[in-house]
Amino acid sequence: MKRMKQIFALALALALCIGLMAGCGNGTAPSGSAATPAPAGTPGTGASGESGFTTVEPGKLHMSTNASFPPYEMTTDAGGFEGIDVEVAAAIAEKLGLELVVDDMGFDAALTAVQTGQSDIAMAGITVNKERQEVMDFSDSYATGVQVIIVKEGSPIETVDDLANASMIGTQKATTGYIYCSDTPENGGYGEDHVTAFDTGALAVMALVNGQVDAVVIDNEPAKSFVAENEGLKILDTEFAVEDYAIGFAKGNTALLEAVNAAMAELKADGTFQQIVDRYITAG
């Protein structure tokens, strides 16, 4: 009997070791990534100490984004990344005991990366809609985005209704601005023939400057930056759409989603989230 008890204890110890080893993910970091160091912590541990989620690469949180969407994500002169989403993601990673890695790519590629397990989260001013919910899961909303219209000063387009008279509308590829505008007139859109999608919002605005499009539909905060950088442009004093931003996850990645939601709740409660926003967006 004593011999059987010893065998049982050994088997139980082995089972516990195997269970602990299975708690960490593995993977290879995509090229063109930049890491944002976080203080040492315990990989795979949530904001409140819970464990159980895995990540693409052990000890790291990969964030796919399109770093041409100021003030949420943008590149620095030194080749790094900054912005609201970047700093918030770094703060979340710190709470989870992970190191943030920013993977910069096209907007549609950023969404695909998280769906296919190449990244852990996607943050790029992503709006939650029914189509995306079919292929991705989303965190609690962390910001409200307003879609606006940029035109040249003196443009005959003065309201949302005037967009129906535009020969060509510019948007960023795969964004909700493109989805709304390219939809059929019966559904409130203008049809694909009247919309050109560009890889970045900056390229869409440059097309407006060059006379290739009559207006650009894009989120309000980056719109402010683009207008400030390009003389002769203005934002119409009207909202095109109001949306909620959230963090994207692979479908069914519940453990990581819940850990990120808990971390975000803590960042909001202790004022960290608002401090980050205030560094990039001035009230008024």
N, C-alpha and C positions, 0 to 999 in steps of 0.2 A: 504493500500500500504506500509506504514511504517513497519507493522508487517511482510509482505512478504519479504521485504528487509532484515530484521533481520534474518529471517529463512534462506534466501539464503546465507548470510554472514556466519552463523554458519555452514551450510553444506559445504561451500567452505573451511573453516578452518579445518573441520574434514577430508576432502579429502586430504588436504595438509599434515596433520599429518600421515595419513595412507601411503601416498606415501613416506614420509621420512623414516618410519619404515621399508618399504619393501626394502630399499637400502642396508641393512646389511645382510650378509650370516650367517649361523649357522652350527655347526657341533661339533664333538668331536675329540680331538687330539689323533692320534694313539699312542699306547704304544711304548716305545723305542725311543722317540723323545728327541731332545735337543733344547732349545730355545736360540736364539741369540738376546739379547735385542737391541731395536732401540730407539732413542729419541722419546719422546711423540709427537704424531701427530694426524691426523684425519683419522681413519680407513675408507677405501673406497674412499680415495682421491688420484688422480693421481699425477704424477710428476709436472704437470703444473696447478694443482688445480682442475682438472675435477673429477667428481664423477660418480658413476654408476656401478662399478664392485663390485662383491661380492667375498668372500673367504670362504674356508671350515670352518674356525673358526673365529668369529668376532675378529678383531684387530690383527690377525696373518696371516703370509704368510707361508704356509706349502710347503716345498721343499723336494720332494722324490729324493733320490740319492743312489749310491753305493759307500760308503766311503773307497774304496780300489783302487783309481785311481789317484795316485800322479802325478803332483802337483795340480790337479783340486779339488779333495776331498779326505780327509784322516782323520783318527782319531788321537787325541792327547794322550799323556801319561796320561792326566787327565780325559780322557773319552769323551772329547768334539770333535769338528770337526774343520778342517781348510782346506785351499786350495783356489785356484783361484775362483772356482765356489761358494764356501761357502761365501767368502768375497764379491764377486760381488752380490750374492743374498741378503746378509745382507745390502749392500749399496742400492740396489733397494728397499728392504723393508723399509728402513729408509726414502727414498724419497716418498714412498707411505703412510707413517705414520703407518706402521705395524711392528710387531715383527716377525723376522724370526724363524721358527721352522724347524730343519733338521730331516727328517725321513730317517734313514739308512736301506737299504734292498738290495736284489739282484738287478742286473741291469735290468733284464726283469720285475721284480716286480715294480721297480721304474717307468718304462714306463706305466705299467698297472695301477698303483696308480693314475696317473694324468688322464688317460683315463676314469677311473671309479669314479672320483670325490673324491678320498681319499686324494689327495694332490692338491695344486693350480698350482705348476710348477714342472717340472722335469729338473734337471741339473746334468749331469753325463758324460760330454764329449760326448753328444748325437749328432750323425751325422744325417743330414736330408737326407732321401731318399724317393722314391715314395711309398714304402710299408708303411712307418711310416706316411707319409702325408695323407694316406687314413684313418687313425684312430686317428691322432693327428694334432693339429695346432702348428706352430713354430714361434718363434720370428725372428727378423733379426739376421743374423749370427753374432757372437761375437768373434769367433776365428777360426783358420784353424788347422785342425788336420792332421798329417801325419802317416799313418800306416807303420810300419817297421817290419823287421824280426830279431828275436833274435835266435842265434845258439850258440853251444859250440865252443870254439876256436879249430881250426883244423878240423871243420866240412866240409864235401864235398859240403855242400850247401853254395854257394858263391854268387848266384844271385837269382832273383825272378824266373827265368826259372828253376833253380835247385829244386824248391819246388815240381815240378812234380815228382821228384824221391824220395821224402820223404815218408817213410812208414806211419808216423803219424805226423800231424800238430796240435799244441795246440793253442786254442783261448779262449777268455772269452765268456761265454754263452750269446746269444742274441745280441752280438755286430756285427757291420758291418764286422769285421775281420772274424767272424764265417760265416756270410752270404756269403761273397765273396769266402772263401775257401771251403765251403761245397757245393757250387753250382756245377752243372755238368761241365765236361770238355768242352762240347760244348759252355757253357756260360763263360768260362774262369776260372772255379773253379777246384777243385780236387776230388769232390765227398764226400758224407758224410762218407763213409767207411775210408777215410784218414784224418778225422778231429775229434778231441776230444774237447768238450766244457767243460770248468771248471767254477765254480761259480765266481771266481775272477781271475784277471790277475796274481796275486801272486801265486795262485795254479797252473796255467798253466806253469809259469816259474819254479816252484819247480818240476813239472813233467819233464821239460827239464833237470834240474840238475840231476834228478834221472834216466834219460835215458828212460822215458816212451814215450816221443815224440822227434822228430828230430829237430823241430823248433817251435817258437811261433810267431804268427802274432798279433801285438798289437800296440797301439798308441805310438808315438815317446817319448813323455815326460815321461809317466810312464815307458817306456822301459829303459830310461836312469837311473831311480831310481833302477829298478830291477837289471840291469847289475852292477851298482855300489855296490849293496848289495850282489851279488853272484859272487865270483871269478870264472874265467874260461869261462865266457860268453861274447859275443860281439854282437853288432848290425851291420848288413850288411850295407855297404855303398850304399844303393839303396832304393828307395821309393816303397812301395807296393801299396799305394793308397793315394790320397790327398782329404780331405773332409772338410766340413764346420760344425762347432759346433753351435747349437742353443738351446734355451730354449723350452721345450715341454709344451703344454697346452691341456686341454680337447677340443675336437672338438667343435667349435662354441663359445668358451669363448672369444669373440672378445674384450669386454670392458677391461678385465684384460690384454690381450695380448697387446693392444694398450697402456695401462698405463705402462706396463713393457718396451715396446719398447721406449717410451718417456723417462723413467727414465734411461735406458741404454744409450740413445743418450746424455743425460746430463752428465752421468758419463764419457763418452768418451770425450765430449767437454771440461770438466773442468780438465781432466787429471787424475781423480781418478781411472778409469779403468786401465790405463797403469801403474800407481803406484802399483796397486795390482798385476798385471802380473809380474812386475819387482821384486817384493819381492820373487817370486817363480821360475822365469825363468831368468837365467843369459844370456845375449846376447853373441853370439860368441861361 
